[in-house]
């Protein structure tokens, strides 16, 4: 009877040890759930493109401290058609697939936008720093950013079977208007036919304000649907 409890592979201590359950500590759980910052940042367009917008805003603010007075028009143009829209692009590209119930973007797609936005900012600020006006290369990069974003939004609308898409179509129309205004002001600025900072502010607000209103209304509607 003693041998039965203290010896052999079926001994009582052996059975107890086999029944022990290791409870993971909070440190181990936290370590297993932690992910690298870059992976977290690139999970969604809103995170990555907001980061691009913040980097662009930092560069714009730094340039503001050292720029010359004749660069004001271009600085405002870059702010309202490149810096501020970057975050808006991220919001639209992240949440519109959810609203329309379509396949979200892959990382390679919005990752390309991230690179294009920062490339356009690098070209812009180097041109301003060396006392030159941003040329066709900057405008071309910015035009590609807008065209790609509009193409993605149009694809979302085309592949969705949702019937009530008033807000989504409003967002697309507002972005389309912003792109058209940007092209018009870029052409006039390159030809030096446009003077006065108020034209740039007015053009930027004419599409940014409606875009923000559309997104806020949609966000409020989604919030009210949550039980």
Residue, then its C-alpha position, 0 to 999 in steps of 0.5 A: x500500500x505504501x509502494x502504491x502511493x510513493x513509488x512507480x510512475x503512478x505514484x501519488x506525487x507524480x499524479x499531483x505534479x501531472x495535474x498542476x496547471x501553470x497560470x501565466x503571469x500578467x507580464x507573460x500575457x502582456x508580452x504575448x499581446x505586444x506587437x511592434x509599433x510599426x506593425x500597429x501603425x500599418x494595420x489600418x490606413x487611418x493610422x498610417x496616413x494620419x502619421x504621414x499627415x503629422x510628419x507633413x505638418x511638422x515639416x510645414x511648421x519647421x519650414x514656416x520658421x525659415x521660409x521667405x515671404x514670397x513663398x506664402x501662397x505655396x505654403x498655404x497651397x501645400x497645407x490645404x491640398x497636401x498636409x491636411x487631406x492626408x489624415x482625411x484620406x486615412x479616415x475615408x479609406x479605413x471606414x468607407x469599406x465598413x460603411x459599404x461592406x466591401x473588401x478593405x484596402x491591402x497594406x500595399x495600397x495605402x502604404x504606397x500613398x504614405x510613400x507618395x505623400x512624404x515624397x511630395x513633401x520632401x520635394x516641396x520643402x527642398x524647393x522652398x528651402x533653396x528659394x525655388x517654387x515647387x515645380x511640376x515634379x511636386x505637382x505630379x506627385x500630389x496629383x498622383x496621391x489625389x488620383x489614387x485616393x479617388x480611384x480607391x473610393x470610386x472602387x468602393x462605391x462600384x463594388x458595393x451593393x448598398x442602396x442608401x449611399x448618400x453620405x459615401x457619394x457625398x464624400x466622393x463628390x467632395x474629394x473630387x471637387x477638392x482635387x479639381x480645385x487643387x489642379x486649377x490652383x496649381x496651374x494658376x500658381x505655376x503660371x503666376x497668374x494668381x495673387x492673394x492668399x485668400x484664394x487658397x484659403x477659400x479653395x481649401x475650406x470649400x472642400x475640407x469643411x463639407x468633407x469634415x461635416x460628412x464624416x462627422x454626420x456619418x460618425x454620429x449615425x454610427x454611434x447612435x446605432x451602437x446599443 
